[in-house]
Structures are given as C-alpha cells and as structure tokens.
Amino acid sequence: MYLAVVESVIKILEKAGFKVTDISETKPRCFDIAAKKDVINLLIKALYNIDSLKAEMAEEMKILAKLLSSSPIVVGEKFKMNFLERGVVYNRYGLPVVNTATFYDLIVEGIYPMVYSAPGGYYVKLDGKKIKEIRKKLGLSLGEVAKMLGVSRRLIKKYEEGMDASIENAIKLVEILGSFVIKSVNVFDFKIDEEIKERKVEFSKTEEKIIEQLKDIGVRVYPIKHAPFDVISKTEEESILTGVKQVKEIEKRALILGRLSQVLDTKAAYIVDKKIKREVKSVVFLMKDELETISSPKDFISLLNEKAMVEKNI
C-alpha cells in the first residue's frame, strides 16, 4: 500500500517535470521524496494511512522544510477508517495532507484545492476585501447581508476582515453577492511558525567532537534524527546537508545524500575520521582534522567549494 503511494507520487512529479529522488531505502525517515521545479522545493511524506505519521516525524519534517526553504506535504489515502476526499486539504500535526488525486490536480493541472478540513467540519478561505467591495457596489449593508445569510452582522464583518467560513455559508455568500469570493488553499505556502530548537540526537564522542568543531567556527548546527544526513550545517548564506556518523555504510548514506543535494540544489558534505575510498558525486568528504584549519563559516564554505572543484577536475 505504502509503496503504491510512493510510486504514484513519483509518477505525478515526473509527469509535471520535477526533479525527483526518493529515499525509501533508508530507515527511519521523516520524509520519503524530495522534488524540485523552478522555485518550488518539496519534501513529501507518502503514507497509505496518515494516522501512522507520528508527531516526532512531523516536527522534524517541519524543521527540515524551514531550514531548506522547502514546502512540506503529506500524501496519503486514508485517515483511520475514512478515505481522504479529493480537493480537500487536511492537517496532521501542522502539516498539509492531501490524497493522490488532489496531489495530481495540484502538481499536474495546477488546480489548487478550495476546501480544508478542521475540527468541526470543512471550511474555505474568503476574499474579505472582495466581499466588502461587492457588498458596497450592490448597496447592501452589513445587516442586510447578515439577514439574507441568516447570521449575525458581526460575523459578516469578520468575513470581510478575513475570517474563514463553513462551506455552507460560503456558498450562500457567493449566491447573495453574485460573485465568487472563495480563495484557494496554497499548499506550498503552508506556514511553519515553530521556532527551531536544537533536538536531542545521540552521537558518539567522535561525532560530538565534529559537531562542536562546526559550532566553534561559527556554523549553526541542527541535528536531524530521521534522515540520511545527521545535521543541517547553516551559515548566513547556505544550508548544507551534513553527515557526521562514523558508520560502516557511510558510502551508501553518501550516495543518498548526493542525490538529495542534486535535487534540492544544496551543498552536501560528509565529515569523516578516516579516509573514504569511494568518491560520491555531489558530496564533499572532509577529514575531521581539516576543520581545525578553518576559523569562520566563510572559510568552511570556501573549503567545501575548493574540494568540490578539485574532485570535479580529477
């Protein structure tokens, strides 16, 4: 079931001309697919039943989306016993959730959903400015519109100020004003307001030392638990996907890291204690000792650029 959703999402993205990579071979992971087209960067979690998305995974996905200037989105088919409806945006731990049909409409057809689900039912966003303009053009007072809609004058005023409405009230309002005043839901502009706090992730002494070295040279470090990289190293200009775990499968992890960096157009680095034999496209391998030769985030970026150029010319 899960793999069928992953395959459907990848086909949809490729049909729309996105660069795509999936990381389904890694476990655990807070996202399954990364995709990019023009200015749109996507981090996608694919599930059959979205009830299986855990809070920790969702929080980490939001952190990554914010650090990598990407839009997070969950694609699934069911929640508990109910199938998700086409054209509706759901919410799971603050992440936008759609089914594959809605995802197709959005990615391939450019049709944005109009309805979102929230406690109490389905709602729509209203164009408050347009409502006010048309009401005045028609010579209607707030009270008159409220009476026709069967609600309070205060509620109409709130609609004009940008308050969302139930589907029923929105449809009636469209009929009263004779104009479409419902706004689409921009899934790509889902606001992530949470402050990014440093997460508790277990590292070995060597790995902890690498992280401290990065911090000492002024690089901000954000540990990531459920991804094929271990931290996001952030300077003023860039976010770098960074591996620090000294494990047997470094080369395998680096291959996935390289694919992600190519799709997301970001730098990737793996900092190692021992020399790695195999070169991996798009990933710069740094020896831990090399960090001791630099003293600023600018030097760190310069070193990555220099080593990338050397490896490219070999």
Residue pairs with C-beta under 8 A, 6 or more apart in sequence:
1 48
1 49
1 77
2 46
2 47
2 48
3 24
4 48
5 46
5 47
5 48
5 75
5 76
5 77
5 100
6 22
6 24
6 32
6 33
6 46
8 100
9 33
9 44
9 46
9 75
9 100
9 103
10 20
10 22
10 33
12 100
12 103
12 104
12 107
12 108
13 20
13 33
13 35
13 42
13 107
14 20
15 107
15 108
16 37
16 107
16 108
17 37
18 35
18 36
18 37
18 40
18 42
18 107
19 35
19 36
19 37
19 262
19 263
20 33
20 34
20 35
20 263
21 33
21 34
21 35
21 259
21 260
21 262
21 263
22 32
22 33
22 34
23 29
23 31
23 32
23 33
23 34
23 227
23 228
23 256
23 259
23 260
24 32
25 256
26 227
26 228
26 253
26 256
28 57
28 225
28 226
29 226
29 227
29 228
30 45
30 57
30 58
30 60
30 61
30 64
30 224
30 225
30 226
30 227
31 43
31 44
31 45
31 61
31 64
31 72
31 227
32 44
32 45
32 46
33 42
33 43
33 44
33 46
34 41
34 42
34 43
34 44
34 70
34 260
34 263
34 264
35 41
35 42
35 44
35 263
36 42
36 263
36 264
36 265
40 71
40 188
41 68
41 69
41 70
41 71
41 264
42 70
42 71
42 72
42 73
43 61
43 64
43 65
43 68
43 70
43 71
43 72
43 73
44 72
44 73
44 74
44 75
45 53
45 57
45 61
45 72
45 73
45 74
45 75
45 95
46 74
46 75
46 76
47 53
47 74
47 75
47 76
48 76
48 77
48 78
49 76
49 77
49 78
49 79
49 80
50 74
50 76
50 78
50 79
50 84
50 90
50 92
50 97
51 78
51 79
51 80
53 74
53 92
53 93
53 95
55 93
56 225
56 226
57 226
58 92
58 93
58 94
58 95
59 93
59 194
60 199
60 224
60 225
60 226
60 227
61 72
61 95
62 72
62 94
62 95
62 192
62 194
63 194
63 196
63 199
63 222
63 224
64 70
64 72
64 224
64 227
64 232
65 71
65 72
65 192
66 192
66 194
66 196
67 196
67 222
67 232
67 234
67 239
68 232
68 239
68 264
68 266
69 239
70 264
71 187
71 188
71 189
71 190
72 95
72 96
72 190
72 192
73 95
73 96
73 97
73 98
73 103
73 187
73 190
74 92
74 95
74 96
74 97
74 98
75 97
75 98
75 99
75 100
75 103
76 84
76 97
76 99
77 83
77 84
77 99
77 100
78 84
79 90
79 92
79 97
83 99
84 90
84 97
84 98
84 99
84 102
85 99
86 99
86 101
86 102
86 105
87 102
87 105
87 113
87 114
87 115
88 98
88 102
88 113
88 115
88 116
88 117
88 122
89 96
89 97
89 98
89 102
89 113
89 115
89 116
89 117
89 185
89 187
90 96
90 97
90 98
90 116
90 117
91 97
91 116
91 117
91 118
94 192
94 194
95 190
96 185
96 187
96 190
98 106
98 113
98 187
102 113
105 111
105 113
106 112
106 113
106 187
112 184
112 185
112 186
112 187
113 184
113 185
113 187
114 124
114 182
114 183
114 184
114 185
115 122
115 123
115 124
115 167
115 185
116 122
116 123
116 124
116 125
116 185
117 123
121 166
121 167
122 166
122 167
123 164
123 165
123 166
123 167
124 164
124 165
124 166
124 167
124 170
124 182
124 183
125 164
125 182
125 183
125 184
125 185
126 159
126 162
126 163
126 164
126 165
126 170
126 173
126 181
126 182
126 183
127 181
127 182
127 183
128 159
128 160
128 161
128 162
128 163
129 160
130 179
130 181
131 159
131 160
131 173
131 177
131 181
132 160
134 177
134 178
134 179
134 181
135 142
135 145
135 160
135 177
138 177
138 178
142 153
142 156
142 157
142 160
143 153
145 156
145 173
145 176
145 177
146 152
146 153
146 155
146 156
148 172
148 176
149 156
149 169
149 172
149 173
149 176
150 172
151 169
155 163
159 165
159 173
165 173
170 181
170 182
173 181
174 180
174 181
174 182
196 222
198 221
198 222
198 223
199 222
199 223
199 224
199 225
200 223
201 223
201 224
201 225
201 230
203 211
203 223
203 230
203 244
203 245
204 245
204 246
206 246
206 273
206 288
207 230
207 244
207 245
207 246
209 288
210 244
210 271
210 288
210 291
211 221
211 223
211 231
211 244
213 288
213 291
213 292
214 221
214 231
214 233
214 242
214 291
214 300
215 221
217 291
217 294
217 295
217 296
217 297
217 299
217 300
218 235
218 296
218 297
219 233
219 234
219 235
219 297
219 300
220 233
220 234
220 235
221 231
221 232
221 233
221 234
222 231
222 232
222 234
223 230
223 231
224 230
224 231
224 232
228 243
228 253
228 256
228 257
228 260
229 241
229 242
229 243
229 253
229 257
229 260
229 268
230 242
230 243
230 244
230 245
231 242
231 244
232 239
232 240
232 241
232 242
233 239
233 240
233 242
233 269
233 300
234 240
235 297
235 298
235 300
235 301
236 297
237 301
238 266
238 267
238 301
239 266
240 266
240 267
240 268
240 269
240 304
241 257
241 260
241 261
241 264
241 266
241 267
241 268
241 269
242 268
242 269
242 270
242 271
243 250
243 253
243 254
243 257
243 268
243 269
243 270
243 271
243 283
244 270
244 271
245 253
246 272
246 273
246 274
247 253
250 270
250 272
250 276
251 276
251 278
251 280
253 270
254 270
254 276
254 280
254 283
254 285
255 280
257 268
257 270
257 280
257 282
257 283
258 268
258 280
258 281
258 282
258 283
259 282
260 268
261 267
261 268
261 282
261 283
262 281
262 282
267 284
267 301
267 304
267 308
268 282
268 283
268 284
269 283
269 284
269 285
269 286
269 304
270 276
270 280
270 283
270 284
270 285
270 286
271 285
271 286
271 287
271 288
271 291
272 285
272 286
272 287
272 288
273 287
273 288
275 287
276 285
279 285
279 311
279 314
284 304
284 307
284 308
284 311
285 307
286 303
286 304
286 307
290 303
291 300
293 303
294 300
294 303
